[in-house]
Amino acid sequence: MSDKPEFDEDNPEWTAADFKRARPPHEVLPPHILKAFPKTRGPQAAAKKVPVSIRLTAEVVERFKADGPGWQSRIDDVLKKAVGL
């Protein structure tokens, strides 16, 4: 198996010329489309989480990742339960 990604004719890698021709969304999309994608996240629905660095065994990380997206939140849930929160 090669480390080189396969070529996808529907989604080719951009060249320097492609980047040169590129324009920002506000120049090419109609206003009603742009309104659907605000520039900010808006107010948070829940309290903000604190970014931390924690070392876990590979087995723990693999086990939580195996259940798919949201694995960090699931670890948070388990830790809260373990400390009685």
C-alpha positions in Angstrom: 0.0 0.0 0.0 1.4 3.4 -1.0 1.6 6.4 1.3 0.5 8.5 -1.7 -3.2 9.3 -1.7 -5.3 8.0 -4.6 -6.2 10.5 -7.3 -9.9 11.5 -7.2 -11.0 13.1 -10.5 -14.1 14.5 -8.8 -11.9 16.3 -6.2 -8.4 16.8 -7.6 -5.7 18.4 -5.5 -5.5 22.2 -5.9 -2.6 23.7 -7.9 -1.0 27.1 -7.4 -3.1 28.3 -10.3 -6.3 27.1 -8.6 -5.4 29.0 -5.4 -4.6 32.1 -7.4 -8.1 32.0 -9.1 -9.9 31.3 -5.8 -12.2 34.0 -4.4 -13.7 34.5 -0.9 -17.3 33.3 -0.4 -18.7 36.8 -0.1 -17.5 37.5 -3.7 -19.1 34.4 -5.3 -22.2 33.4 -3.2 -25.5 35.2 -3.0 -26.4 36.9 0.3 -29.1 34.5 1.2 -26.6 31.6 1.1 -24.1 33.5 3.2 -26.6 34.3 5.9 -27.0 30.5 6.5 -23.3 30.4 7.6 -22.7 33.0 10.3 -19.1 33.9 11.0 -19.4 33.2 14.7 -20.5 30.3 16.8 -23.0 32.3 18.7 -23.8 31.8 22.4 -22.8 28.6 24.0 -25.7 26.3 25.0 -23.8 24.9 28.0 -20.9 25.9 30.2 -17.6 26.0 28.3 -15.2 23.2 28.7 -11.7 23.8 29.8 -9.0 22.5 27.4 -6.5 20.3 29.2 -3.8 17.9 28.4 -4.1 14.4 29.9 -2.1 11.2 29.3 -4.2 8.1 29.0 -3.3 4.6 28.0 -3.7 3.6 24.4 -6.2 1.0 25.3 -8.5 3.6 27.0 -8.3 6.0 24.0 -8.9 3.2 21.5 -11.9 1.9 23.4 -13.6 5.3 23.5 -12.7 6.1 19.9 -14.1 2.8 18.8 -17.6 4.1 19.6 -17.2 6.9 17.2 -17.4 10.7 17.4 -17.9 12.2 20.8 -15.3 10.0 22.5 -13.9 12.9 24.5 -17.4 13.8 25.9 -17.9 10.2 26.8 -14.6 10.2 28.8 -15.8 13.4 30.5 -19.1 11.6 31.4 -17.3 8.6 32.9 -15.0 10.8 34.9 -17.9 12.9 36.3 -19.7 9.7 37.3 -16.5 8.4 39.0 -16.1 11.5 41.1 -19.8 11.8 41.9 -20.8 14.7 39.7 
